[in-house]
Amino acid sequence: MRCQDKGVVAWLTGLPASGKTTIASIAAERLSSMGYRVEVLDGDWFRSHIDPEAGYTREERARHLRRAAWVARLLARNGVIVLCSFISPYRDVRADVRRIIEEDVPFLEVYVRCPLEECVRRDPKGLYARALKGEIRNFTGISDPYEEPERPDLVLDTVVRGPEENAEELVSAVLRAMGATGSRAS
């Protein structure tokens, strides 16, 4: 294992079913195979294991994402590369997340771009179908807004490129961010 002074946090944001977790998981495997310590913090996993009381109103989502940011910061300041896969629908909350993390470690806002129509077509969990029937309230992209990042550090288009290619681009960006910090690998 490579031991770094500090890691980096790559925060993947995008609509549900855009490909965030798939890309993060592939990138994590690649980075791990290179000897880096890596954690993927996925929104579903985080809700079920760390923040099970989190709801889906704007205020509840904001609180949930700030908690996730503090966990990511803690891991990264201890030399772990943290790939966060959260819908993170609101710009102001993503700005808060950036402020929390950048106090200690490099932060990359990664926009996983995928048109709503394609996300609805993919719908791996059947959530869009339920949201369109009115069975799920506050569903991002249907009954709740998704505010696209205005100046993300990286854009990964999941219609133009496949998951492997997007993961490679993410790995390259993470490694560049780590190089910019002067982190030592031994």
Backbone as JSON Lines, residues from 0, in Angstrom:
{"i":0,"aa":"M","n":[0.83,-1.2,0.0],"ca":[0.0,0.0,0.0],"c":[0.87,1.25,0.0]}
{"i":1,"aa":"R","n":[0.46,2.2,-0.8],"ca":[1.14,3.5,-0.8],"c":[0.6,4.3,0.37]}
{"i":2,"aa":"C","n":[1.47,4.95,1.08],"ca":[1.08,5.75,2.22],"c":[1.25,7.23,1.86]}
{"i":3,"aa":"Q","n":[0.15,7.94,1.78],"ca":[0.19,9.36,1.46],"c":[-0.02,10.17,2.72]}
{"i":4,"aa":"D","n":[0.57,11.37,2.74],"ca":[0.3,12.29,3.84],"c":[-1.19,12.65,3.86]}
{"i":5,"aa":"K","n":[-1.72,12.96,2.69],"ca":[-3.13,13.32,2.56],"c":[-3.68,12.7,1.29]}
{"i":6,"aa":"G","n":[-4.97,12.42,1.33],"ca":[-5.64,11.92,0.15],"c":[-6.32,13.06,-0.59]}
{"i":7,"aa":"V","n":[-7.36,12.72,-1.28],"ca":[-8.13,13.69,-2.04],"c":[-9.58,13.2,-2.02]}
{"i":8,"aa":"V","n":[-10.51,14.13,-2.15],"ca":[-11.93,13.77,-2.24],"c":[-12.42,14.16,-3.62]}
{"i":9,"aa":"A","n":[-12.94,13.16,-4.35],"ca":[-13.62,13.4,-5.62],"c":[-15.1,13.19,-5.36]}
{"i":10,"aa":"W","n":[-15.89,14.24,-5.54],"ca":[-17.32,14.23,-5.22],"c":[-18.09,14.13,-6.52]}
{"i":11,"aa":"L","n":[-18.62,12.93,-6.82],"ca":[-19.37,12.7,-8.05],"c":[-20.82,13.08,-7.82]}
{"i":12,"aa":"T","n":[-21.31,14.01,-8.62],"ca":[-22.69,14.48,-8.51],"c":[-23.38,14.29,-9.85]}
{"i":13,"aa":"G","n":[-24.66,13.99,-9.8],"ca":[-25.44,13.82,-11.02],"c":[-26.79,13.22,-10.69]}
{"i":14,"aa":"L","n":[-27.64,13.16,-11.67],"ca":[-28.97,12.6,-11.5],"c":[-28.91,11.13,-11.07]}
{"i":15,"aa":"P","n":[-29.98,10.64,-10.44],"ca":[-30.04,9.2,-10.15],"c":[-29.91,8.41,-11.46]}
{"i":16,"aa":"A","n":[-29.14,7.35,-11.43],"ca":[-28.92,6.45,-12.58],"c":[-28.02,7.06,-13.65]}
{"i":17,"aa":"S","n":[-27.29,8.12,-13.31],"ca":[-26.38,8.73,-14.28],"c":[-25.08,7.94,-14.43]}
{"i":18,"aa":"G","n":[-24.74,7.11,-13.45],"ca":[-23.53,6.3,-13.52],"c":[-22.48,6.62,-12.48]}
{"i":19,"aa":"K","n":[-22.82,7.43,-11.49],"ca":[-21.87,7.88,-10.48],"c":[-21.18,6.72,-9.75]}
{"i":20,"aa":"T","n":[-21.96,5.83,-9.2],"ca":[-21.4,4.75,-8.39],"c":[-20.64,3.75,-9.25]}
{"i":21,"aa":"T","n":[-21.11,3.49,-10.43],"ca":[-20.4,2.58,-11.34],"c":[-19.01,3.12,-11.64]}
{"i":22,"aa":"I","n":[-18.94,4.4,-12.0],"ca":[-17.66,5.02,-12.31],"c":[-16.75,5.03,-11.08]}
{"i":23,"aa":"A","n":[-17.3,5.41,-9.93],"ca":[-16.5,5.46,-8.7],"c":[-15.96,4.08,-8.34]}
{"i":24,"aa":"S","n":[-16.76,3.05,-8.51],"ca":[-16.33,1.69,-8.17],"c":[-15.2,1.21,-9.08]}
{"i":25,"aa":"I","n":[-15.32,1.48,-10.36],"ca":[-14.26,1.08,-11.31],"c":[-12.98,1.86,-11.01]}
{"i":26,"aa":"A","n":[-13.12,3.16,-10.78],"ca":[-11.95,3.98,-10.46],"c":[-11.29,3.51,-9.17]}
{"i":27,"aa":"A","n":[-12.09,3.15,-8.18],"ca":[-11.55,2.67,-6.9],"c":[-10.75,1.4,-7.09]}
{"i":28,"aa":"E","n":[-11.25,0.49,-7.91],"ca":[-10.51,-0.75,-8.2],"c":[-9.18,-0.44,-8.85]}
{"i":29,"aa":"R","n":[-9.18,0.48,-9.79],"ca":[-7.93,0.84,-10.49],"c":[-6.92,1.47,-9.53]}
{"i":30,"aa":"L","n":[-7.38,2.41,-8.73],"ca":[-6.5,3.08,-7.79],"c":[-5.97,2.1,-6.73]}
{"i":31,"aa":"S","n":[-6.84,1.23,-6.29],"ca":[-6.44,0.21,-5.32],"c":[-5.39,-0.73,-5.91]}
{"i":32,"aa":"S","n":[-5.56,-1.09,-7.17],"ca":[-4.59,-1.98,-7.82],"c":[-3.23,-1.29,-8.0]}
{"i":33,"aa":"M","n":[-3.22,0.04,-7.93],"ca":[-1.98,0.8,-8.01],"c":[-1.34,0.96,-6.63]}
{"i":34,"aa":"G","n":[-2.02,0.44,-5.61],"ca":[-1.47,0.49,-4.26],"c":[-2.0,1.59,-3.37]}
{"i":35,"aa":"Y","n":[-2.98,2.35,-3.85],"ca":[-3.53,3.44,-3.04],"c":[-4.64,2.92,-2.12]}
{"i":36,"aa":"R","n":[-4.78,3.58,-0.98],"ca":[-5.93,3.31,-0.1],"c":[-7.1,4.13,-0.61]}
{"i":37,"aa":"V","n":[-8.21,3.46,-0.87],"ca":[-9.36,4.11,-1.5],"c":[-10.64,3.68,-0.8]}
{"i":38,"aa":"E","n":[-11.55,4.62,-0.63],"ca":[-12.9,4.33,-0.13],"c":[-13.9,4.96,-1.07]}
{"i":39,"aa":"V","n":[-14.99,4.23,-1.32],"ca":[-16.12,4.78,-2.06],"c":[-17.22,5.02,-1.04]}
{"i":40,"aa":"L","n":[-17.68,6.25,-0.97],"ca":[-18.83,6.58,-0.14],"c":[-20.0,6.8,-1.1]}
{"i":41,"aa":"D","n":[-20.91,5.85,-1.09],"ca":[-22.07,5.88,-1.97],"c":[-23.28,6.38,-1.18]}
{"i":42,"aa":"G","n":[-24.12,7.17,-1.82],"ca":[-25.28,7.74,-1.15],"c":[-26.19,6.69,-0.51]}
{"i":43,"aa":"D","n":[-26.51,5.63,-1.23],"ca":[-27.38,4.58,-0.68],"c":[-26.73,3.9,0.52]}
{"i":44,"aa":"W","n":[-25.44,3.55,0.39],"ca":[-24.71,2.9,1.48],"c":[-24.64,3.83,2.68]}
{"i":45,"aa":"F","n":[-24.32,5.1,2.44],"ca":[-24.18,6.07,3.53],"c":[-25.49,6.23,4.28]}
{"i":46,"aa":"R","n":[-26.6,6.29,3.53],"ca":[-27.91,6.41,4.18],"c":[-28.23,5.18,5.03]}
{"i":47,"aa":"S","n":[-27.91,4.0,4.54],"ca":[-28.29,2.8,5.28],"c":[-27.38,2.5,6.46]}
{"i":48,"aa":"H","n":[-26.1,2.92,6.4],"ca":[-25.16,2.56,7.46],"c":[-24.74,3.71,8.38]}
{"i":49,"aa":"I","n":[-24.65,4.9,7.87],"ca":[-24.14,6.03,8.66],"c":[-25.24,7.01,9.04]}
{"i":50,"aa":"D","n":[-26.16,7.26,8.15],"ca":[-27.16,8.31,8.34],"c":[-28.56,7.8,8.01]}
{"i":51,"aa":"P","n":[-29.01,6.74,8.72],"ca":[-30.28,6.11,8.34],"c":[-31.52,6.98,8.56]}
{"i":52,"aa":"E","n":[-31.41,8.0,9.4],"ca":[-32.57,8.86,9.64],"c":[-32.7,9.98,8.61]}
{"i":53,"aa":"A","n":[-31.76,10.06,7.68],"ca":[-31.78,11.13,6.67],"c":[-33.02,11.02,5.78]}
{"i":54,"aa":"G","n":[-33.64,12.16,5.59],"ca":[-34.81,12.22,4.71],"c":[-34.45,12.86,3.38]}
{"i":55,"aa":"Y","n":[-35.46,13.28,2.65],"ca":[-35.25,13.79,1.3],"c":[-35.72,15.21,1.07]}
{"i":56,"aa":"T","n":[-36.09,15.93,2.14],"ca":[-36.39,17.35,1.93],"c":[-35.07,18.08,1.68]}
{"i":57,"aa":"R","n":[-35.16,19.29,1.23],"ca":[-33.95,20.07,0.96],"c":[-33.07,20.16,2.22]}
{"i":58,"aa":"E","n":[-33.68,20.46,3.36],"ca":[-32.93,20.61,4.6],"c":[-32.31,19.28,5.04]}
{"i":59,"aa":"E","n":[-33.05,18.21,4.91],"ca":[-32.53,16.89,5.29],"c":[-31.4,16.46,4.37]}
{"i":60,"aa":"R","n":[-31.54,16.71,3.09],"ca":[-30.47,16.38,2.15],"c":[-29.21,17.19,2.47]}
{"i":61,"aa":"A","n":[-29.38,18.48,2.76],"ca":[-28.24,19.33,3.07],"c":[-27.5,18.8,4.3]}
{"i":62,"aa":"R","n":[-28.22,18.48,5.35],"ca":[-27.61,17.94,6.57],"c":[-26.88,16.63,6.28]}
{"i":63,"aa":"H","n":[-27.52,15.77,5.52],"ca":[-26.95,14.47,5.14],"c":[-25.64,14.65,4.36]}
{"i":64,"aa":"L","n":[-25.62,15.55,3.39],"ca":[-24.43,15.76,2.57],"c":[-23.31,16.41,3.36]}
{"i":65,"aa":"R","n":[-23.65,17.28,4.29],"ca":[-22.6,17.87,5.14],"c":[-21.97,16.79,6.02]}
{"i":66,"aa":"R","n":[-22.78,15.88,6.53],"ca":[-22.23,14.76,7.32],"c":[-21.29,13.92,6.46]}
{"i":67,"aa":"A","n":[-21.71,13.63,5.26],"ca":[-20.87,12.84,4.35],"c":[-19.56,13.57,4.06]}
{"i":68,"aa":"A","n":[-19.63,14.89,3.92],"ca":[-18.43,15.68,3.66],"c":[-17.43,15.57,4.81]}
{"i":69,"aa":"W","n":[-17.92,15.62,6.04],"ca":[-17.03,15.51,7.2],"c":[-16.38,14.13,7.26]}
{"i":70,"aa":"V","n":[-17.12,13.09,6.94],"ca":[-16.54,11.74,6.92],"c":[-15.48,11.64,5.83]}
{"i":71,"aa":"A","n":[-15.79,12.16,4.64],"ca":[-14.84,12.14,3.53],"c":[-13.57,12.91,3.9]}
{"i":72,"aa":"R","n":[-13.75,14.06,4.51],"ca":[-12.6,14.88,4.91],"c":[-11.72,14.12,5.9]}
{"i":73,"aa":"L","n":[-12.33,13.49,6.87],"ca":[-11.58,12.74,7.87],"c":[-10.76,11.62,7.23]}
{"i":74,"aa":"L","n":[-11.39,10.88,6.34],"ca":[-10.67,9.81,5.64],"c":[-9.51,10.37,4.81]}
{"i":75,"aa":"A","n":[-9.79,11.41,4.03],"ca":[-8.78,11.96,3.12],"c":[-7.62,12.59,3.88]}
{"i":76,"aa":"R","n":[-7.88,13.22,5.0],"ca":[-6.76,13.83,5.72],"c":[-5.87,12.78,6.36]}
{"i":77,"aa":"N","n":[-6.34,11.53,6.33],"ca":[-5.54,10.41,6.81],"c":[-5.01,9.55,5.67]}
{"i":78,"aa":"G","n":[-4.88,10.15,4.5],"ca":[-4.2,9.52,3.38],"c":[-5.04,8.64,2.49]}
{"i":79,"aa":"V","n":[-6.35,8.69,2.63],"ca":[-7.24,7.86,1.83],"c":[-7.79,8.69,0.66]}
{"i":80,"aa":"I","n":[-7.84,8.08,-0.51],"ca":[-8.54,8.69,-1.64],"c":[-10.01,8.35,-1.46]}
{"i":81,"aa":"V","n":[-10.86,9.36,-1.44],"ca":[-12.28,9.15,-1.18],"c":[-13.07,9.54,-2.43]}
{"i":82,"aa":"L","n":[-13.8,8.57,-2.97],"ca":[-14.65,8.8,-4.13],"c":[-16.09,8.79,-3.62]}
{"i":83,"aa":"C","n":[-16.72,9.95,-3.64],"ca":[-18.07,10.11,-3.09],"c":[-19.08,10.13,-4.23]}
{"i":84,"aa":"S","n":[-20.08,9.29,-4.11],"ca":[-21.11,9.18,-5.13],"c":[-22.45,9.58,-4.5]}
{"i":85,"aa":"F","n":[-22.78,10.86,-4.62],"ca":[-24.01,11.4,-4.04],"c":[-24.71,12.25,-5.1]}
{"i":86,"aa":"I","n":[-26.01,12.16,-5.18],"ca":[-26.75,12.98,-6.14],"c":[-26.4,14.45,-5.93]}
{"i":87,"aa":"S","n":[-26.44,14.9,-4.69],"ca":[-26.06,16.29,-4.34],"c":[-26.73,17.3,-5.27]}
{"i":88,"aa":"P","n":[-28.04,17.42,-5.2],"ca":[-28.75,18.19,-6.22],"c":[-28.62,19.71,-6.16]}
{"i":89,"aa":"Y","n":[-28.17,20.27,-5.02],"ca":[-28.21,21.73,-4.87],"c":[-26.81,22.35,-4.9]}
{"i":90,"aa":"R","n":[-26.65,23.38,-5.7],"ca":[-25.35,24.05,-5.84],"c":[-24.83,24.59,-4.51]}
{"i":91,"aa":"D","n":[-25.7,25.24,-3.73],"ca":[-25.23,25.84,-2.49],"c":[-24.73,24.78,-1.51]}
{"i":92,"aa":"V","n":[-25.36,23.63,-1.49],"ca":[-24.92,22.56,-0.6],"c":[-23.6,21.98,-1.1]}
{"i":93,"aa":"R","n":[-23.46,21.83,-2.42],"ca":[-22.17,21.37,-2.96],"c":[-21.06,22.37,-2.63]}
{"i":94,"aa":"A","n":[-21.38,23.66,-2.61],"ca":[-20.39,24.67,-2.22],"c":[-20.01,24.49,-0.75]}
{"i":95,"aa":"D","n":[-20.98,24.18,0.1],"ca":[-20.69,23.9,1.51],"c":[-19.78,22.68,1.64]}
{"i":96,"aa":"V","n":[-20.09,21.64,0.88],"ca":[-19.29,20.42,0.89],"c":[-17.84,20.75,0.5]}
{"i":97,"aa":"R","n":[-17.69,21.53,-0.56],"ca":[-16.35,21.93,-1.01],"c":[-15.62,22.68,0.1]}
{"i":98,"aa":"R","n":[-16.29,23.63,0.76],"ca":[-15.65,24.41,1.83],"c":[-15.2,23.5,2.97]}
{"i":99,"aa":"I","n":[-16.04,22.56,3.37],"ca":[-15.71,21.64,4.46],"c":[-14.45,20.85,4.11]}
{"i":100,"aa":"I","n":[-14.41,20.31,2.93],"ca":[-13.32,19.41,2.55],"c":[-12.04,20.18,2.24]}
{"i":101,"aa":"E","n":[-12.15,21.27,1.51],"ca":[-10.94,21.99,1.08],"c":[-10.17,22.64,2.22]}
{"i":102,"aa":"E","n":[-10.75,22.72,3.41],"ca":[-9.99,23.23,4.55],"c":[-8.81,22.32,4.86]}
{"i":103,"aa":"D","n":[-8.9,21.07,4.46],"ca":[-7.9,20.07,4.84],"c":[-7.24,19.37,3.66]}
{"i":104,"aa":"V","n":[-8.0,19.09,2.6],"ca":[-7.5,18.26,1.5],"c":[-8.04,18.75,0.16]}
{"i":105,"aa":"P","n":[-7.41,18.32,-0.94],"ca":[-7.92,18.69,-2.27],"c":[-9.31,18.11,-2.52]}
{"i":106,"aa":"F","n":[-10.1,18.85,-3.25],"ca":[-11.48,18.48,-3.57],"c":[-11.71,18.62,-5.06]}
{"i":107,"aa":"L","n":[-12.36,17.64,-5.65],"ca":[-12.75,17.69,-7.05],"c":[-14.26,17.52,-7.15]}
{"i":108,"aa":"E","n":[-14.93,18.51,-7.72],"ca":[-16.35,18.34,-8.02],"c":[-16.43,17.7,-9.41]}
{"i":109,"aa":"V","n":[-17.02,16.52,-9.47],"ca":[-17.09,15.76,-10.71],"c":[-18.56,15.64,-11.12]}
{"i":110,"aa":"Y","n":[-18.89,16.26,-12.23],"ca":[-20.26,16.21,-12.72],"c":[-20.4,15.01,-13.65]}
{"i":111,"aa":"V","n":[-21.23,14.07,-13.25],"ca":[-21.52,12.9,-14.07],"c":[-22.77,13.26,-14.87]}
{"i":112,"aa":"R","n":[-22.53,13.7,-16.1],"ca":[-23.6,14.24,-16.94],"c":[-24.33,13.12,-17.68]}
{"i":113,"aa":"C","n":[-25.64,13.16,-17.57],"ca":[-26.5,12.22,-18.29],"c":[-27.87,12.87,-18.38]}
{"i":114,"aa":"P","n":[-28.44,12.98,-19.56],"ca":[-29.77,13.6,-19.69],"c":[-30.83,12.82,-18.9]}
{"i":115,"aa":"L","n":[-31.79,13.56,-18.39],"ca":[-32.87,12.95,-17.61],"c":[-33.53,11.8,-18.38]}
{"i":116,"aa":"E","n":[-33.75,11.99,-19.67],"ca":[-34.42,10.96,-20.46],"c":[-33.64,9.64,-20.44]}
{"i":117,"aa":"E","n":[-32.31,9.73,-20.5],"ca":[-31.48,8.54,-20.46],"c":[-31.5,7.9,-19.07]}
{"i":118,"aa":"C","n":[-31.48,8.72,-18.04],"ca":[-31.56,8.18,-16.68],"c":[-32.88,7.45,-16.46]}
{"i":119,"aa":"V","n":[-33.96,8.03,-16.96],"ca":[-35.28,7.39,-16.85],"c":[-35.27,6.07,-17.62]}
{"i":120,"aa":"R","n":[-34.65,6.05,-18.8],"ca":[-34.57,4.82,-19.59],"c":[-33.79,3.74,-18.85]}
{"i":121,"aa":"R","n":[-32.68,4.13,-18.22],"ca":[-31.85,3.16,-17.48],"c":[-32.58,2.63,-16.25]}
{"i":122,"aa":"D","n":[-33.05,3.51,-15.41],"ca":[-33.84,3.25,-14.2],"c":[-33.58,1.87,-13.57]}
{"i":123,"aa":"P","n":[-32.34,1.57,-13.14],"ca":[-32.02,0.23,-12.65],"c":[-32.79,-0.21,-11.41]}
{"i":124,"aa":"K","n":[-33.24,0.75,-10.6],"ca":[-33.95,0.4,-9.37],"c":[-35.46,0.6,-9.49]}
{"i":125,"aa":"G","n":[-35.93,1.07,-10.66],"ca":[-37.35,1.32,-10.84],"c":[-37.86,2.55,-10.1]}
{"i":126,"aa":"L","n":[-36.94,3.41,-9.67],"ca":[-37.33,4.57,-8.88],"c":[-37.97,5.68,-9.72]}
{"i":127,"aa":"Y","n":[-37.47,5.88,-10.93],"ca":[-38.08,6.89,-11.79],"c":[-39.53,6.52,-12.09]}
{"i":128,"aa":"A","n":[-39.76,5.26,-12.39],"ca":[-41.13,4.8,-12.69],"c":[-42.05,5.09,-11.51]}
{"i":129,"aa":"R","n":[-41.57,4.81,-10.31],"ca":[-42.37,5.07,-9.11],"c":[-42.57,6.56,-8.89]}
{"i":130,"aa":"A","n":[-41.51,7.33,-9.12],"ca":[-41.61,8.79,-8.94],"c":[-42.59,9.39,-9.95]}
{"i":131,"aa":"L","n":[-42.56,8.91,-11.19],"ca":[-43.47,9.42,-12.21],"c":[-44.93,9.08,-11.9]}
{"i":132,"aa":"K","n":[-45.14,8.01,-11.15],"ca":[-46.5,7.65,-10.71],"c":[-46.92,8.41,-9.46]}
{"i":133,"aa":"G","n":[-46.0,9.19,-8.89],"ca":[-46.3,9.94,-7.68],"c":[-46.08,9.14,-6.4]}
{"i":134,"aa":"E","n":[-45.45,7.99,-6.5],"ca":[-45.24,7.13,-5.33],"c":[-44.05,7.57,-4.49]}
{"i":135,"aa":"I","n":[-43.13,8.33,-5.08],"ca":[-41.96,8.81,-4.36],"c":[-41.96,10.33,-4.42]}
{"i":136,"aa":"R","n":[-41.92,10.94,-3.25],"ca":[-41.88,12.41,-3.18],"c":[-40.43,12.88,-3.16]}
{"i":137,"aa":"N","n":[-40.23,14.13,-3.53],"ca":[-38.91,14.77,-3.5],"c":[-37.88,13.97,-4.28]}
{"i":138,"aa":"F","n":[-38.26,13.44,-5.43],"ca":[-37.33,12.65,-6.24],"c":[-36.6,13.56,-7.22]}
{"i":139,"aa":"T","n":[-35.29,13.59,-7.12],"ca":[-34.47,14.48,-7.94],"c":[-34.69,14.22,-9.43]}
{"i":140,"aa":"G","n":[-34.96,15.29,-10.15],"ca":[-35.17,15.22,-11.59],"c":[-36.64,15.11,-11.97]}
{"i":141,"aa":"I","n":[-37.48,14.7,-11.01],"ca":[-38.92,14.57,-11.29],"c":[-39.7,15.57,-10.46]}
{"i":142,"aa":"S","n":[-39.71,15.41,-9.14],"ca":[-40.47,16.31,-8.28],"c":[-39.56,17.2,-7.43]}
{"i":143,"aa":"D","n":[-38.27,17.11,-7.65],"ca":[-37.3,17.94,-6.95],"c":[-36.22,18.31,-7.97]}
{"i":144,"aa":"P","n":[-35.68,19.52,-7.9],"ca":[-34.73,19.95,-8.93],"c":[-33.35,19.32,-8.79]}
{"i":145,"aa":"Y","n":[-32.64,19.29,-9.92],"ca":[-31.2,19.02,-9.91],"c":[-30.55,20.23,-10.54]}
{"i":146,"aa":"E","n":[-29.7,20.91,-9.77],"ca":[-29.01,22.09,-10.26],"c":[-27.63,21.67,-10.77]}
{"i":147,"aa":"E","n":[-27.47,21.69,-12.08],"ca":[-26.2,21.28,-12.68],"c":[-25.06,22.16,-12.17]}
{"i":148,"aa":"P","n":[-23.89,21.56,-11.96],"ca":[-22.74,22.36,-11.55],"c":[-22.42,23.41,-12.62]}
{"i":149,"aa":"E","n":[-22.05,24.6,-12.17],"ca":[-21.71,25.67,-13.11],"c":[-20.26,25.6,-13.55]}
{"i":150,"aa":"R","n":[-19.36,25.2,-12.64],"ca":[-17.93,25.1,-12.96],"c":[-17.32,23.87,-12.3]}
{"i":151,"aa":"P","n":[-17.75,22.69,-12.71],"ca":[-17.16,21.48,-12.09],"c":[-15.68,21.35,-12.47]}
{"i":152,"aa":"D","n":[-14.96,20.64,-11.64],"ca":[-13.54,20.4,-11.92],"c":[-13.37,19.37,-13.03]}
{"i":153,"aa":"L","n":[-14.37,18.52,-13.2],"ca":[-14.33,17.46,-14.21],"c":[-15.75,17.13,-14.63]}
{"i":154,"aa":"V","n":[-15.97,16.91,-15.92],"ca":[-17.27,16.48,-16.44],"c":[-17.07,15.12,-17.08]}
{"i":155,"aa":"L","n":[-17.86,14.16,-16.63],"ca":[-17.85,12.81,-17.21],"c":[-19.21,12.59,-17.85]}
{"i":156,"aa":"D","n":[-19.24,12.48,-19.17],"ca":[-20.48,12.3,-19.91],"c":[-20.72,10.81,-20.11]}
{"i":157,"aa":"T","n":[-21.78,10.27,-19.5],"ca":[-22.01,8.83,-19.55],"c":[-22.82,8.39,-20.76]}
{"i":158,"aa":"V","n":[-23.18,9.33,-21.63],"ca":[-23.81,8.96,-22.89],"c":[-22.74,8.86,-23.97]}
{"i":159,"aa":"V","n":[-21.79,9.79,-23.93],"ca":[-20.72,9.85,-24.93],"c":[-19.66,8.78,-24.67]}
{"i":160,"aa":"R","n":[-19.33,8.56,-23.37],"ca":[-18.27,7.59,-23.01],"c":[-18.82,6.54,-22.05]}
{"i":161,"aa":"G","n":[-18.23,5.37,-22.13],"ca":[-18.63,4.27,-21.25],"c":[-18.01,4.39,-19.86]}
{"i":162,"aa":"P","n":[-18.43,3.54,-18.94],"ca":[-17.94,3.61,-17.57],"c":[-16.43,3.44,-17.43]}
{"i":163,"aa":"E","n":[-15.83,2.56,-18.22],"ca":[-14.38,2.32,-18.13],"c":[-13.61,3.57,-18.51]}
{"i":164,"aa":"E","n":[-13.99,4.19,-19.61],"ca":[-13.29,5.4,-20.07],"c":[-13.47,6.55,-19.07]}
{"i":165,"aa":"N","n":[-14.69,6.7,-18.54],"ca":[-14.94,7.74,-17.54],"c":[-14.15,7.48,-16.27]}
{"i":166,"aa":"A","n":[-14.04,6.22,-15.87],"ca":[-13.26,5.88,-14.68],"c":[-11.79,6.22,-14.88]}
{"i":167,"aa":"E","n":[-11.27,5.96,-16.08],"ca":[-9.87,6.3,-16.38],"c":[-9.66,7.81,-16.26]}
{"i":168,"aa":"E","n":[-10.6,8.58,-16.76],"ca":[-10.49,10.03,-16.68],"c":[-10.52,10.49,-15.21]}
{"i":169,"aa":"L","n":[-11.37,9.85,-14.41],"ca":[-11.45,10.17,-12.99],"c":[-10.13,9.82,-12.28]}
{"i":170,"aa":"V","n":[-9.6,8.66,-12.56],"ca":[-8.32,8.25,-11.96],"c":[-7.23,9.27,-12.29]}
{"i":171,"aa":"S","n":[-7.15,9.68,-13.54],"ca":[-6.15,10.68,-13.95],"c":[-6.32,11.99,-13.19]}
{"i":172,"aa":"A","n":[-7.55,12.43,-13.04],"ca":[-7.82,13.69,-12.32],"c":[-7.43,13.58,-10.85]}
{"i":173,"aa":"V","n":[-7.73,12.44,-10.25],"ca":[-7.39,12.22,-8.84],"c":[-5.88,12.23,-8.66]}
{"i":174,"aa":"L","n":[-5.18,11.53,-9.54],"ca":[-3.72,11.48,-9.43],"c":[-3.1,12.87,-9.64]}
{"i":175,"aa":"R","n":[-3.65,13.65,-10.57],"ca":[-3.16,15.03,-10.76],"c":[-3.39,15.85,-9.49]}
{"i":176,"aa":"A","n":[-4.56,15.72,-8.89],"ca":[-4.88,16.48,-7.68],"c":[-3.95,16.1,-6.54]}
{"i":177,"aa":"M","n":[-3.61,14.83,-6.45],"ca":[-2.69,14.38,-5.4],"c":[-1.3,14.9,-5.65]}
{"i":178,"aa":"G","n":[-0.88,14.95,-6.89],"ca":[0.44,15.46,-7.23],"c":[0.56,16.93,-6.89]}
{"i":179,"aa":"A","n":[-0.54,17.64,-7.04],"ca":[-0.53,19.08,-6.75],"c":[-0.4,19.36,-5.26]}
{"i":180,"aa":"T","n":[-0.68,18.36,-4.41],"ca":[-0.63,18.58,-2.96],"c":[0.74,18.34,-2.39]}
{"i":181,"aa":"G","n":[1.61,17.7,-3.15],"ca":[2.92,17.36,-2.62],"c":[2.87,16.15,-1.72]}
{"i":182,"aa":"S","n":[1.78,15.37,-1.76],"ca":[1.67,14.17,-0.95],"c":[2.77,13.19,-1.32]}
{"i":183,"aa":"R","n":[3.31,12.56,-0.3],"ca":[4.38,11.59,-0.53],"c":[3.77,10.2,-0.6]}
{"i":184,"aa":"A","n":[4.2,9.44,-1.56],"ca":[3.86,8.02,-1.62],"c":[5.14,7.27,-1.33]}
{"i":185,"aa":"S","n":[5.04,6.31,-0.42],"ca":[6.24,5.55,-0.07],"c":[6.01,4.07,-0.23]}
